């Protein structure tokens, strides 16, 4: 327990002006620096996001080049491999066209009369 009594602490009515000035200055310093801190945080966040975007772009380009190189290798392998004799299989068409019928003059006249 402290050695001061309740009656001694009740007697203090003011604080030293140097203490109040120091607290006021530190509060105004913190308040004045808040916009600068927020802008610094914004700049760091934006630069980190842009750096990550650039890394993703490079990574995607490397992957695309790898896929292109694999396709080129496969095509060159097909071109340089010895040619085998291929048997050609003719598959008949799935839809067989109908033969046109010869029209009679009578049916032709009937159709023209109906269409008029």
Secondary structure as UniProt FT lines:
FT   HELIX           6..9
FT   TURN            10..11
FT   HELIX           17..80
FT   HELIX           105..115
//
